[in-house]
Amino acid sequence: AYRLACAESPHLATSRSLRLQFLRAEHFQPGFAAHRLTQYFSTVQRLFGTHALGHDIRLSHFLPADFAALRGGGIQHLAQKDASGCPLLFMHEDTCRSSSPDSILKAALYILDVMSREVRA
């Protein structure tokens, strides 16, 4: 899936900020970061389809049932930042129970994608 994403958007293969996101998440362990990166693109492909690879995740990628997970309030982008200045995501398990696991994951990935754009800006 990563190779497909790079073919769709060649800048991904050389994106320093993308690599740094995954390296930070894995405490700068390159092997773990590479695995996380490939898993991320595989998950995006499975949930949203090949057409979503290499692009920002958009609401137009959602199915009608997925919006309930987004609107339910169980996944929130907090106004506060962590100690290093990174944005925080809050998930409340009880509020998410009414949605399918894939819908919850789609909503979380969408919010994380929006949050990562904030960090890049």
Residue pairs with C-beta under 8 A, 6 or more apart in sequence:
1 38
1 41
1 42
1 44
1 45
1 53
2 12
2 37
2 38
2 41
2 42
4 41
4 45
4 50
4 53
4 54
5 12
5 41
5 44
5 53
5 54
6 12
6 13
6 54
7 54
8 53
8 54
8 55
9 53
9 54
9 55
12 18
12 54
17 120
18 37
19 33
19 37
21 116
21 119
22 33
22 34
22 36
22 37
22 40
23 29
23 30
23 33
25 33
25 36
26 32
26 33
26 36
41 53
43 105
43 109
44 52
44 53
44 57
44 109
45 52
45 53
47 102
47 105
47 106
47 109
48 57
48 61
48 106
49 61
52 61
56 113
56 117
57 109
57 110
57 113
58 110
59 110
61 106
61 110
62 70
62 106
62 110
63 103
65 99
65 100
65 103
66 99
66 102
66 103
66 106
66 107
68 98
68 99
68 103
69 75
69 96
69 99
69 100
69 103
69 104
69 106
69 107
70 107
70 110
70 111
72 95
72 96
72 98
72 99
73 92
73 95
74 91
74 92
74 93
74 94
74 95
74 96
74 99
74 104
75 89
75 90
75 91
75 92
75 96
75 104
75 107
75 108
75 111
76 89
76 90
76 91
76 92
76 111
77 87
77 88
77 89
77 90
77 111
77 114
77 115
78 87
78 88
78 89
78 90
80 88
81 87
81 88
82 88
86 119
87 115
87 118
87 119
89 108
89 111
89 112
89 115
91 108
96 104
99 107
